[in-house]
Amino acid sequence: MAQATLTILPETLGTISPLLHGHFAEHLGRCCYDGLWVGTDSPIPNRGGFRTDLLTALREVGIPILRWPGGCFADTYHWRDGIGPRASRPRSLAESCGLRVVEDNQLGTHEFIHLCREIGAEPYLAGNVGSGSPQEMMDWIHYCNGSLDTTLARERAANGHPEPMNVRYWGVGNENWGCGGNYEATDYAKEFRRYATFLKMADPSVELIACGHSDRTWNLRVVETLRNHSGYLDHLSVHRYYSAGRATVFTDEEYYQLMRAGELVEEDIRYTDEILRFFMAGRRQVGIAFDEWGVWHPEARGEVNYEEPSTQRDAVSAAGVLDTFQRWCARVSMANMAQIVNVLQCLAQTDGEKMWVTPTYHVFRLYRAHRGAQALRVEVETPTVDAQPLSGYRAGLLPLITASASRREGSVAVTLTNRHRTEAMEVKIVLRDGRFGAGALETVAAPAEAVNSAEQPDNVTLRSQPLAAAGDSLTLALPPCSVQTLVVEA
């Protein structure tokens, strides 16, 4: 059995915000409708129109922040269509990612806020820049958050929400280099500046997310244009999708190529951080909002509503991305995997009355132990493998072990991933300047191609076992293609 060593150093990197483990729900395919929302008259058990089995699963995994209603859908969405009595709401054209469907607006602002309250999520609303106006988005903010006795606040109260909704996070457009209006970077930055001027008037406490890119030239020009108006810019978004081969049939070469996702995301963070530090130096810290990320397999096309099988390989790859976010927790302010149900690399899937969670869902459960804790620096001595570049980026040999660690009073949490496709790995974990006490280990392990389904909802699941006190080090045997979290007294 191959061997590796993980050393946990007494050096903190920052606080791991729960928002780094966020998610994204777009009016695309069966994510919102038939996924989250089935309607109050559905024979499928629901609470306020949202299916109860999914609500239970989302509460269990914990959804710190949920982004809505898009995505590309955001820049064609007019929020007033989604308020008032549902029976009288208009039927409008919805367009996103090439899909053109009828939007009946049954899931609107009040319903979304209700969903967030049900699952304990912070709401994050994406506003319409492409086909909207500053006044429209300003009114939406005031409708949600206004406390003065205005017509909009009265209308909100008449629609069932007398108290302000207190929505803190607002995206000013989405992917405006493409589906959000085909802007040039400097033109978008000027639009952001114009919007932000009035949005902050509506509610000075809101935090605004500007539309960034995985393209560094776009980010550089946007931030450069806003350098003298830094008070409007709270977060800059980055989107990153990736794939390597097909979803369930892939070679060893493609398997290891997908494991480079964490490195790819880290490169995006690094150059975005450099741009922000250069143009915002001495003014303010702007967060990096990685508000769309995940696997986008070639199977996920418009004709199948962008749905794809979600495998153990996808989940193990996601662990490397989560490790990256936690390592950069002092600079990454939020992250939202795409999407929460049915579409792309989701947490759960549905088929009529049946609902099941994916391997990725279980990996997010493992990372709950780190939320709100102090990230610790780790050093990993691990076997490596030569892997192909992912999306054109290559960072040398691929480490077969990725890990992150955190501490809170009285305990340490460690997450380790064995990325070897077929072989177990023995890992010695050393706690520098400390001792391990008793604790527990949770593991998600399965063949790389394994999926859950309506017929086999527990094909991939999470298993727990106790750990005895171990002194200043302990040794674990990690199954192949697995992720595990141990939480121990320390």
C-alpha positions in Angstrom: 0.0 0.0 0.0 1.4 3.4 -1.0 2.0 5.8 1.9 1.7 9.6 2.5 2.1 12.0 5.3 0.0 15.0 6.3 1.4 17.5 8.8 -1.0 20.0 10.4 0.8 23.2 11.3 -0.3 25.6 14.0 -0.6 28.4 11.5 -4.1 29.8 10.8 -5.0 31.0 7.3 -8.3 32.7 8.2 -11.9 31.8 9.1 -13.7 29.4 6.8 -16.9 31.2 6.0 -19.9 28.9 5.6 -20.6 30.8 2.4 -17.7 28.9 0.7 -20.1 25.9 0.7 -23.0 27.6 -1.1 -25.2 26.6 -4.0 -27.1 27.9 -7.0 -30.6 27.5 -8.3 -31.5 28.8 -11.8 -34.7 28.7 -13.7 -33.1 26.2 -16.1 -34.4 22.8 -17.0 -35.8 21.0 -14.0 -33.8 22.8 -11.3 -36.5 25.1 -10.0 -39.7 23.6 -11.5 -40.1 19.9 -10.9 -37.0 20.0 -8.8 -37.4 22.4 -5.9 -40.9 23.6 -6.7 -43.9 21.2 -7.4 -46.7 23.6 -6.4 -49.1 23.5 -3.5 -51.6 21.4 -5.4 -49.1 18.7 -6.3 -49.7 15.1 -5.1 -46.0 15.0 -4.2 -45.7 15.9 -0.5 -44.7 19.6 -0.2 -44.5 22.5 2.2 -45.6 25.7 0.6 -45.0 24.3 -2.8 -41.5 22.9 -2.2 -41.1 19.1 -2.0 -40.6 18.1 1.6 -38.2 15.2 0.9 -35.8 17.7 -0.8 -36.3 20.3 2.0 -35.3 17.7 4.6 -32.2 16.7 2.6 -31.1 20.3 2.1 -31.5 21.1 5.8 -29.4 18.0 6.6 -26.5 19.0 4.4 -26.8 22.7 5.2 -27.1 25.3 2.5 -25.3 28.4 3.8 -26.2 30.6 0.8 -28.4 30.1 -2.3 -28.1 32.1 -5.5 -31.3 32.7 -7.6 -32.9 33.2 -10.2 -29.9 32.8 -12.5 -27.5 32.4 -14.3 -28.3 33.6 -17.8 -32.0 33.6 -16.8 -31.3 36.6 -14.5 -30.8 39.1 -17.3 -34.2 38.4 -18.8 -36.1 38.2 -15.5 -38.4 40.9 -14.3 -39.1 40.5 -10.6 -42.5 42.1 -10.7 -43.8 39.1 -12.7 -43.1 36.9 -9.7 -45.1 38.7 -7.0 -48.8 38.9 -6.1 -51.4 36.2 -6.3 -49.9 33.2 -8.2 -53.1 32.7 -10.2 -52.8 36.1 -11.8 -49.0 36.1 -12.5 -48.1 36.5 -16.2 -46.9 33.7 -18.4 -43.7 35.1 -19.9 -40.8 33.9 -22.2 -37.9 32.4 -20.3 -34.5 32.0 -22.0 -31.4 30.6 -20.6 -28.5 28.6 -22.1 -30.4 28.3 -25.4 -33.6 26.9 -23.9 -36.8 28.9 -24.6 -39.7 28.0 -22.4 -42.8 29.4 -20.9 -42.2 30.8 -17.4 -45.4 30.9 -15.3 -43.7 32.8 -12.4 -45.1 30.5 -9.7 -41.7 30.6 -8.0 -41.0 34.2 -7.3 -39.4 36.4 -4.7 -41.6 35.5 -1.8 -41.5 31.8 -2.5 -37.7 31.9 -2.8 -37.3 33.8 0.5 -39.6 31.2 2.0 -37.4 28.4 0.7 -34.3 30.1 2.1 -35.9 30.4 5.5 -37.0 26.8 5.4 -33.5 25.5 4.8 -31.5 28.1 6.7 -29.8 29.6 3.6 -28.8 33.2 3.1 -30.6 34.5 -0.1 -28.4 35.8 -2.9 -30.4 37.5 -5.7 -29.0 38.1 -9.2 -30.4 41.3 -10.8 -31.2 42.1 -14.4 -28.7 44.3 -16.1 -29.0 42.9 -19.7 -32.6 43.8 -20.3 -33.4 45.7 -17.1 -32.7 49.1 -15.7 -31.2 50.6 -12.5 -34.7 51.7 -11.5 -36.0 48.1 -11.8 -33.3 46.6 -9.6 -33.4 49.5 -7.2 -37.1 48.9 -6.7 -36.5 45.2 -6.2 -34.0 46.0 -3.4 -36.4 48.4 -1.8 -39.3 46.0 -2.1 -37.3 43.3 -0.3 -35.5 45.4 2.3 -37.3 48.7 2.7 -38.5 49.7 6.1 -40.0 53.1 5.3 -43.7 53.4 4.7 -43.5 53.4 0.9 -45.9 52.0 -1.7 -43.4 49.2 -2.4 -43.1 48.3 1.3 -46.9 48.3 1.6 -47.1 46.1 -1.5 -44.6 43.6 0.1 -46.7 43.6 3.2 -49.9 43.0 1.3 -48.2 40.1 -0.5 -47.6 38.4 2.9 -44.2 39.8 4.2 -44.7 42.8 6.5 -41.2 42.8 7.8 -38.2 43.5 5.5 -36.6 40.4 3.9 -33.1 41.7 4.6 -31.5 40.3 1.5 -27.8 41.2 1.8 -26.2 39.8 -1.4 -27.1 41.2 -4.8 -25.5 40.3 -8.1 -25.4 43.1 -10.7 -26.0 41.1 -13.8 -24.6 37.7 -14.8 -22.0 36.7 -17.4 -22.5 40.1 -19.1 -19.6 39.3 -21.5 -22.0 36.9 -23.1 -25.7 36.0 -22.4 -26.0 39.0 -20.1 -25.7 41.5 -23.0 -22.4 40.9 -24.8 -20.8 43.9 -23.1 -17.2 44.9 -23.5 -15.5 44.9 -20.1 -15.2 48.6 -19.7 -18.7 49.2 -20.8 -20.0 46.7 -18.2 -17.9 48.3 -15.5 -19.5 51.7 -16.3 -22.9 50.0 -16.2 -22.1 48.4 -12.8 -21.0 51.8 -11.5 -24.3 53.4 -12.6 -26.4 50.6 -11.2 -24.4 50.5 -7.9 -24.9 54.3 -7.4 -28.6 53.8 -7.1 -28.7 50.4 -5.5 -26.7 51.6 -2.6 -29.2 54.5 -2.3 -32.0 52.0 -2.0 -30.1 50.1 0.8 -26.6 51.1 1.8 -26.1 47.8 3.7 -26.4 45.6 0.7 -23.3 43.9 -0.7 -22.9 44.0 -4.5 -21.3 41.3 -6.7 -19.8 42.6 -10.0 -19.7 40.3 -13.0 -16.2 38.8 -13.3 -14.9 36.1 -15.6 -12.5 33.2 -15.8 -10.8 35.5 -18.4 -8.2 37.6 -16.7 -8.3 40.4 -19.3 -12.0 41.0 -18.5 -11.4 41.1 -14.8 -8.4 43.4 -15.1 -10.4 45.9 -17.2 -13.5 45.8 -15.0 -11.5 46.4 -11.8 -9.3 49.0 -13.4 -12.4 51.0 -14.5 -13.8 50.8 -11.0 -10.6 51.6 -9.1 -11.8 55.1 -8.2 -15.2 53.9 -7.1 -14.1 51.0 -5.0 -16.8 51.7 -2.4 -19.4 50.2 -4.7 -17.5 46.9 -5.3 -18.0 44.4 -2.5 -17.3 41.1 -4.5 -16.1 40.2 -7.9 -17.5 36.9 -9.3 -15.6 34.1 -11.1 -17.3 31.2 -13.0 -15.5 28.0 -13.8 -16.8 24.9 -15.4 -14.7 21.9 -16.5 -14.9 18.4 -17.9 -12.7 15.5 -18.9 -14.4 12.7 -20.9 -17.9 11.5 -20.5 -19.8 11.4 -17.2 -19.8 7.6 -16.5 -17.5 6.1 -19.2 -14.0 7.5 -19.0 -10.4 6.4 -19.2 -7.8 6.5 -16.4 -6.3 9.5 -18.2 -9.6 11.4 -18.1 -10.2 10.3 -14.5 -7.0 12.0 -13.3 -7.4 14.9 -15.6 -10.7 15.8 -13.8 -8.8 15.7 -10.5 -7.0 18.9 -11.6 -10.1 20.9 -10.9 -8.8 22.3 -7.6 -5.6 23.5 -9.3 -7.6 25.1 -12.1 -9.8 27.0 -9.6 -6.7 28.0 -7.6 -5.2 29.6 -10.6 -8.4 31.6 -11.2 -8.4 32.7 -7.6 -4.7 33.6 -7.7 -4.8 35.9 -10.7 -8.1 37.5 -9.6 -6.5 38.2 -6.2 -3.5 39.8 -7.9 -5.8 42.1 -9.9 -7.8 43.1 -6.9 -4.8 43.7 -4.7 -3.1 45.9 -7.4 -6.1 48.1 -8.2 -7.7 48.2 -4.7 -4.5 48.4 -2.6 -5.0 50.5 0.5 -8.7 51.2 -0.4 -10.7 48.1 0.6 -10.7 44.3 0.4 -13.0 43.0 -2.3 -14.1 39.4 -1.9 -13.8 36.8 -4.7 -17.3 35.3 -5.2 -16.8 32.0 -7.0 -20.6 31.9 -7.6 -20.7 29.2 -10.4 -18.5 26.2 -10.5 -18.6 22.5 -11.1 -18.4 19.7 -13.7 -20.2 20.2 -17.0 -20.1 16.9 -18.8 -20.8 16.7 -22.5 -24.0 14.8 -21.8 -25.5 17.9 -20.1 -27.0 19.5 -23.2 -30.1 21.6 -23.8 -32.1 18.7 -25.2 -31.9 16.9 -21.9 -32.3 20.1 -19.8 -28.6 20.1 -18.9 -28.9 17.0 -16.7 -26.0 14.6 -16.2 -25.2 11.6 -14.1 -23.3 12.6 -11.0 -20.6 10.1 -10.1 -18.1 9.4 -7.3 -15.4 10.8 -9.6 -17.3 14.1 -9.7 -17.5 14.2 -5.9 -13.9 13.4 -5.3 -12.9 16.1 -7.8 -15.2 18.6 -6.0 -13.3 17.8 -2.7 -10.1 19.3 -4.2 -12.0 22.5 -5.1 -13.4 22.8 -1.6 -9.9 22.3 -0.2 -8.8 25.2 -2.5 -11.6 27.5 -1.3 -10.7 26.7 2.4 -7.0 27.3 1.7 -7.9 30.7 0.2 -10.6 31.5 2.8 -9.0 34.9 3.6 -9.8 36.0 0.0 -12.7 33.9 -1.3 -15.9 35.4 0.2 -18.4 32.9 -1.2 -18.8 30.0 -3.6 -21.8 28.5 -5.2 -21.8 25.1 -6.9 -24.0 24.7 -10.0 -26.7 23.6 -9.5 -28.6 22.5 -6.4 -31.0 19.9 -8.0 -31.2 18.0 -11.3 -29.0 20.4 -13.4 -25.3 19.9 -13.8 -23.3 18.8 -10.7 -26.2 18.8 -8.3 -26.8 17.7 -4.8 -30.0 15.9 -5.5 -32.1 14.5 -8.4 -35.8 13.8 -8.8 -38.0 11.6 -10.9 -41.7 12.1 -10.1 -42.3 11.2 -6.5 -38.7 9.8 -6.1 -35.8 11.9 -4.8 -32.2 10.8 -4.1 -29.0 12.6 -3.3 -25.7 12.4 -5.2 -22.2 11.4 -4.1 -21.4 15.2 -4.2 -24.1 15.7 -1.6 -22.3 13.4 0.8 -19.0 15.2 0.2 -20.6 18.5 1.2 -21.8 16.8 4.3 -18.2 15.9 5.1 -17.1 19.5 4.8 -19.7 20.9 7.3 -17.2 20.2 10.1 -15.1 23.1 8.8 -17.7 25.9 8.7 -16.9 28.8 10.9 -13.6 27.2 12.0 -10.0 28.5 11.6 -8.3 27.1 8.6 -4.9 25.5 9.4 -1.9 25.2 7.0 -1.1 21.7 6.0 1.9 20.1 4.4 1.3 16.9 2.3 4.0 14.4 1.2 2.2 12.2 -1.2 2.7 10.0 -4.3 1.9 11.8 -7.6 0.7 10.9 -11.0 1.2 12.5 -14.4 -2.2 14.0 -15.5 -3.3 15.8 -18.6 -4.0 19.6 -18.4 -7.6 20.6 -17.6 -9.0 23.5 -19.6 -5.4 24.3 -20.8 -3.9 24.7 -17.3 -1.2 22.4 -16.1 0.5 22.5 -12.7 3.1 19.7 -12.9 2.5 16.3 -11.3 -0.9 15.7 -9.7 -0.7 14.9 -5.9 -2.8 11.8 -5.1 -3.7 13.2 -1.7 -5.5 16.5 -1.1 -6.4 17.7 2.3 -7.6 20.6 4.5 -7.7 21.1 8.2 -9.4 23.5 10.6 -9.7 24.0 14.3 -12.2 25.3 16.8 -12.0 25.3 20.5 -11.2 21.8 21.7 -11.2 20.0 18.3 -9.6 19.7 15.0 -11.3 18.7 11.7 -9.3 17.1 8.9 -10.6 16.2 5.4 -8.5 13.9 3.3 -9.1 12.7 -0.3 -7.4 9.7 -1.9 -7.6 10.5 -5.6 -6.0 7.2 -6.7 -8.6 5.5 -8.8 -8.0 1.9 -7.7 -5.5 1.7 -4.8 -5.8 2.4 -1.1 -3.4 4.8 0.5 -2.0 4.8 4.1 -1.7 8.3 5.4 0.1 9.3 8.6 -1.4 12.5 10.1 0.8 14.5 12.4 -0.5 17.3 14.6 2.4 19.7 15.1 2.4 21.1 18.7 -0.6 19.1 19.8 -2.2 15.8 20.5 -5.1 13.9 19.0 -7.9 12.7 21.4 -10.9 10.6 20.6 -13.2 11.4 17.8 -15.0 10.1 14.7 -14.3 9.4 11.1 -16.8 9.7 8.2 -16.1 8.3 4.8 -17.5 8.4 1.3 -15.9 5.7 -0.9 -17.0 4.0 -4.1 -15.8 3.1 -7.5 -15.2 6.1 -9.7 -18.2 5.4 -12.0 -20.7 4.8 -9.1 -23.9 6.8 -9.1 -27.0 7.0 -7.0 -30.4 6.6 -8.8 -34.1 6.2 -8.2 -33.6 2.4 -8.1 -30.4 2.5 -6.0 -30.5 5.7 -3.9 -27.9 4.5 -1.4 -25.4 3.0 -3.8 -23.0 5.7 -2.6 -23.5 6.8 0.9 -21.6 8.1 4.0 -20.3 5.8 6.7 -19.2 6.7 10.2 -16.9 5.0 12.8 -15.4 6.1 16.1 -11.7 6.8 16.6 -9.7 6.2 19.8 -7.3 8.7 21.2 -4.0 8.6 19.3 -1.4 11.0 20.6 0.5 13.4 18.4 -0.1 11.3 15.2 -2.5 8.7 13.8 -2.6 6.6 10.7 -5.5 5.9 8.4 -6.0 3.6 5.5 -7.9 5.6 2.8 -9.9 3.6 0.3 -9.4 4.4 -3.4 -11.5 7.2 -4.9 -12.6 8.4 -1.4 -13.1 11.4 0.8 -13.1 11.3 4.6 -13.4 13.8 7.4 -12.2 13.1 11.0 -13.1 15.3 13.9 -11.1 14.7 17.0 -10.4 16.3 20.3 -7.2 18.2 20.2 
